[in-house]
Amino acid sequence: MNIKALDAVNAYSSALKNQGIAGPDEKIEKISPVGSAEAEGSASFGAILKESLSDAADSIAKSESVGIEALNKQADLVDVVTHVQNAEMVLETVVAVRDKVIAAYQDIIKMPI
């Protein structure tokens, strides 16, 4: 693995921890079926996906605003570089997840009925 892949894995892991989902090293105590009454209180996959995408959009928007602040000499160059790298890592993670979803969909389509 290269460094960018490790950064993406770390970003994905921290996103899971922020969502309250156990990481690969943590033990998941109980998983309830999607249609059960217990699952209604927890966040659905769609809600988690929507929140993750809005967080990605917020990160990219923040890097843009810090860049504009730097042009107006209101922000430091280090802050600009940090926010741009963060936005790049988030975008690469989103693209990697999208590619995996498309690959999984293609695998499902290829399954015999």
C-alpha positions as CSV (number, residue, x, y, z in Angstrom):
1,M,0.0,0.0,0.0
2,N,1.1,3.5,-0.7
3,I,0.8,6.5,1.7
4,K,-2.4,7.8,0.1
5,A,-4.1,4.5,0.5
6,L,-3.1,4.4,4.2
7,D,-4.4,8.0,4.6
8,A,-7.7,7.0,3.0
9,V,-8.0,4.0,5.3
10,N,-7.3,6.1,8.3
11,A,-9.9,8.7,7.2
12,Y,-12.5,6.0,6.7
13,S,-11.7,4.5,10.1
14,S,-12.0,7.9,11.8
15,A,-15.3,8.5,9.9
16,L,-16.6,5.2,11.2
17,K,-15.6,6.0,14.7
18,N,-17.3,9.5,14.5
19,Q,-20.5,7.7,13.3
20,G,-20.4,5.4,16.3
21,I,-19.6,2.3,14.1
22,A,-17.0,0.0,15.4
23,G,-13.7,-0.1,13.5
24,P,-11.9,-3.3,12.4
25,D,-10.1,-3.7,15.7
26,E,-13.2,-3.1,17.8
27,K,-15.9,-5.7,18.7
28,I,-19.5,-5.0,17.5
29,E,-21.7,-6.1,20.3
30,K,-25.1,-6.4,18.6
31,I,-26.2,-6.0,15.0
32,S,-30.0,-5.8,14.4
33,P,-31.7,-6.7,11.1
34,V,-32.7,-3.8,8.9
35,G,-36.4,-4.4,9.1
36,S,-36.5,-4.9,12.8
37,A,-38.0,-2.5,15.4
38,E,-34.5,-2.2,17.0
39,A,-33.1,-0.8,13.7
40,E,-35.6,2.0,13.6
41,G,-33.9,4.0,16.3
42,S,-30.5,3.7,14.7
43,A,-29.3,5.5,11.6
44,S,-30.0,3.9,8.3
45,F,-27.4,3.3,5.6
46,G,-28.9,6.1,3.5
47,A,-28.7,8.6,6.5
48,I,-25.1,7.6,7.2
49,L,-24.3,8.0,3.5
50,K,-26.0,11.3,3.2
51,E,-24.2,12.7,6.3
52,S,-20.9,11.4,5.1
53,L,-21.4,13.1,1.7
54,S,-22.4,16.4,3.3
55,D,-19.3,16.2,5.5
56,A,-17.2,15.7,2.4
57,A,-18.9,18.7,0.7
58,D,-18.3,20.8,3.9
59,S,-14.6,19.9,3.9
60,I,-14.2,20.9,0.3
61,A,-16.2,24.2,0.9
62,K,-14.0,24.9,3.9
63,S,-10.8,24.5,1.8
64,E,-12.3,26.9,-0.7
65,S,-13.1,29.5,1.9
66,V,-9.7,29.2,3.5
67,G,-8.1,29.7,0.1
68,I,-10.2,32.9,-0.4
69,E,-9.2,34.1,3.0
70,A,-5.6,33.5,2.1
71,L,-6.0,35.6,-1.0
72,N,-7.3,38.4,1.2
73,K,-4.4,37.9,3.5
74,Q,-6.6,36.7,6.4
75,A,-5.4,33.1,6.6
76,D,-1.9,31.6,6.8
77,L,-0.5,29.5,4.0
78,V,-0.1,26.5,6.3
79,D,-3.9,26.5,7.0
80,V,-4.6,26.6,3.3
81,V,-2.3,23.7,2.6
82,T,-3.8,21.7,5.5
83,H,-7.4,22.3,4.4
84,V,-6.6,21.5,0.7
85,Q,-4.9,18.3,1.6
86,N,-7.8,17.3,3.8
87,A,-10.2,18.0,1.0
88,E,-8.1,16.0,-1.4
89,M,-8.0,13.0,0.9
90,V,-11.8,13.2,1.5
91,L,-12.4,13.4,-2.2
92,E,-10.1,10.4,-2.9
93,T,-11.9,8.4,-0.2
94,V,-15.3,9.2,-1.8
95,V,-14.0,8.2,-5.2
96,A,-12.6,4.9,-3.8
97,V,-15.9,4.1,-2.1
98,R,-17.8,4.9,-5.3
99,D,-15.5,2.6,-7.3
100,K,-16.1,-0.2,-4.8
101,V,-19.9,0.3,-4.9
102,I,-19.8,0.2,-8.7
103,A,-17.6,-2.9,-8.7
104,A,-20.0,-4.6,-6.2
105,Y,-23.0,-3.7,-8.4
106,Q,-21.3,-5.1,-11.5
107,D,-20.6,-8.3,-9.6
108,I,-24.2,-8.6,-8.6
109,I,-25.3,-8.1,-12.2
110,K,-23.0,-10.9,-13.3
111,M,-24.5,-13.4,-10.9
112,P,-26.6,-16.1,-12.5
113,I,-30.3,-16.2,-11.6
